[in-house]
Amino acid sequence: MAEKNNGESLFNLIAPVYGLFYNTQKKRYAQVIAEVSNVLDITQFRAALDVGCGTGALCSVLATKGMEVTGVDPAGNMLEVARRKVGNAGVEFVQADVLDRLPFNDNSFDIAIASYVAHGLAADERQHMYAEMSRVAREWVIIHDYNDKRSPFVSFIEWLEGGDYFHFIKHAEPEMKDCFTEIQECFSQVDVVSVGKRANWYIGRPANK
């Protein structure tokens, strides 16, 4: 719990700086969604949940596609910045942590997506995240995160942070395939799609949906 609270405090602290990259992030997210549309066009769906939404750049892009978007993040300061962004006027922001039970009923959203969240979590925390996202998603769970073609700079930063980044980039796909909650698997299928040189979409179909 202390480690989680420390992470939340850090993101609350850096929220104003993080918000400076909002427009750059929006541009990249729009590019990725367009690139992947021939494999999975998420804009065909209505309701989307952005887990670990930060200042809401991805939320804004999804909203411009006509989707009903909810963003969740444990860092209240991140959400304050997100709510002030013009592109997020129609987005609902909720302070919540995917490592707890999200305040949504089963199958509340068509898709649930988490961008650059998974690599910063411990392996058991990721299992909880996969299971919780699978619970609230009807159609797809998307983990947008690093692949194993990392840059030396990113590797150095992640080493300094001491997270589980290096394990994640080697085991992301089998982790999702082997994810179980109680007696039920999290996903009935998992596919991996490259999105640029250093990132993937790890796409899971929620089990029994």
N, C-alpha and C positions, 0 to 999 in steps of 0.2 A: 504493500500500500504506500509506503514512503517513497519508493521509486516512482510509482505512478504519479503521486502528488508533486514530486520534484519535476517530472516531465511537464505536468500541467503548469507549474509555476514558470518554467522556462518559456513555454509558448505564450503565456500571458505577458511575460516581459518583452518578448521580441515581436509581439503583434504589430506595433506601429511600423517597424522596419519591414516585416513580412508583407505588409500591405502595399509597400512601394513596388513590389513585383507583380501586383495584381494584373495589370494590363498585359505584361509579358506572359504570365501564366495563362491568361485567357486565350491569347493567340495560339499558344502551343496546344492547349486542350482542344481548341477548334480544329487544328490541323490533325491531331490524333484521331478525333472522332470521324473526320472525313476520310482519313487513310484506312481506318478499320471498317468503314461502312460496307465494303464488299464482303466482309466476313460476318459482321454483326452490326446492323444499323440500329443503334439504341434509340435514335430519334423517332422510331416507329412506336415506341411505348409512351405511356401517359405519365406515370408516376415514378419519380426517381428519388433515391436517398443517397446523399453524399456523406459518407462516414469519415470523420476527421476533416471536415470541410475547410478549416482554416478561415481565411478571409473571403472565401466564397467565389473564387475565380471559376472553378468548374461548375458550381451552381449557376452562375450567371450564363455560361455558355449553354448549359442544358435548358435554362429558362428561355433563352432566345430561340431555341428549337421548338418552342411551344409545349414544353413539358411542365408538369406540376412538380416542383422541386422542394425537397426538405433537406437542409444541411444540419448535421449534428457535429458538435465538437465539445470536449470537456473544458476548453479554455474560454472563459467568458470574454476576455479582452479580444480574442480573435473574432468572436461573434459580433462584438460591438463595432469593430472595423468593417466586418462583412455587411452589417445592416446599413452602414453609411454609404456603401458603394451604390452608385446609381443603377448599375446593371442588376442589382439584387432586390429591387423594389418588390418583385412578386414572389420572392423566395421566403419560405418559412424556416427560421433558424431556431434550433432547440439545443440548449446546453445539456449534453448527455455524453456518456462514455460507453463505447462499444464493449469495453471490458466488464461492464455491468450489464444488466438487462436493459436493452433499449426500450423507451416508453412507447412502443408501437405494438399493435396486435400482429399475430402471424399473418403473412401474406399481404402486408399493408402496401407494398410497393411492387411495381413491375420489375425494377432493377435496383440493386444496391451496389454502389461503387466506392472503393477506397483508394485514394491516390497517394502514393508514397507514405503510407501508414505502416504497412506490414513489416517492412525491413527494420523498423525501429522497435519492434516488440520482441519479447522473448518467445520461444517456440510454443510454450503452453498458452501464452496470451494470444498468439495468432490462431491457435486451434479454437479458442473461445470466440474470436472475432469471426472466423469462417462460419462457425455454427450459428452465431447470432445473426449475421448477414443472411445466411441461408434461411433462417426462420422467418425473417421479415420480407424476403423477396419471393415473388411469384415465378419469375422467369429466369433471371440471370444474376449472378454475383460476379463482379469484375474487380480484380485486384490489379491496379495500375502501379507498377513498381519496377525497380531495377532488374536487369538481367545480369549475366555473369561477364558481360563485356564492359566492365566498369573502367573509369578513367583512374589513373594513379592518384589524382587529387581527391576524388571521391573516396577511394580506398583509404587514403590517409586520414581524411576527416572522420570516416566511420570508425576507423581504428581508434582515433582519439576519443570518440564518444563512447566506445566500449559497448555498443549494442550487439544485436544478433545478426547484423547485416550480412556477414560472410557466410553464415549458415543458411540464411534465407535464400541468397542468390543461387545456392547449389541445390536447395531442396524444396523450392516453392511449389513446383508441380506435384511431386509425390506427397508433400505435406497436405495439399488440398485433396488429393485422391484418397489419402488415408485418414482423413478427418472423420471422426465419429462423435456423436453426442448421444449419451446414454446408449441405446441399442440401435440407433439410426445413423447411417452415414450422412455427411453434410451435403455431398454432391454426387449425382448420378453420372456425371461426366465432367471432365476438365480439359480445356483446350488452351494452348498458348499461342499468342499472336505477337509478333515483333512490332513494336511501335517506335521506330527510330533505332539508332545505334545502340543505345544503352538501356532500353526499357522494354517491358513486355506488358501485354494484357493477359493475365491469368484468368480465364473465363470459366466459371463453374455453373452448372445447371443444378439448382436446389433439388435435393432428393425428394421423391414422392410428391412432386408438384405437377 
